[in-house]
Structure formats: C-alpha cells, structure tokens
Amino acid sequence: MKRFFFAIMAAVMMFVAAPKASAQDFNFDPAQMAQMRVDQMKQSLKIDKDQAAKLLDLFKKQSEEMMKMFEGGGMPDMSKMEENMKKQDEQIKKILTPEQYKKYAEEQKKMREQFGGGF
C-alpha cells in the first residue's frame, strides 16, 4: 500500500512540476500547481478554454485538499487520499472528451509505471 501511495504522489508531483519548474524554483502554491497542470494538459490533450477553466478550478481545489492532508507532518490517511483521487478522476472524465480522457489515462498509466518501480 505504501508503494502505491508513493508512486501516486511521485506521479502527481512530477506531472504538476514538469516541464516548467525545476526542483529549485518550484513552490507548492496550490493555484500555481493547478495552473501548471492545466498548461501541460493544454499541450498534451489540446483542451479548449472551457475545459481549461473547469480543470483549473478542479485542480485548485484538489491541490488545496492535498496540502491539508500533509499539514502537521507524518503520513496522510491513504484511503482518504485514494478516495479523493478517484473522485478527481471521475470529474476529469466528465470534462474531457472520450478521446482526450483515453490519452490522459494512458499518460497516467505510463507515469505510474515509470515512477512506481522505484518505490
């Protein structure tokens, strides 16, 4: 279970941080994290302005929730984290077209495979 958690967190952080920020200048502002993620999706999935606005709102809320889970140090409740990620995925599926979602899901799978092996 810990391996799954670390793989998901690594994937989320890499997805959010790449390609615009380096480890040195990256800060964990939820709004900035959300914007970088939307910018990446604009390039990879060719989302339109309406989709970008909806995704930005969704990712801001999700980033804020994730930051709250890590407040106080220690490990957050992984079941709650997984539940939040499933809810987010359901919402993303409603925003993207079926073709975009398919590509998004494939990208997420590759990322989990890439980062999951190291944990």
Disulfide bonds with the S-S distance in Angstrom:
none
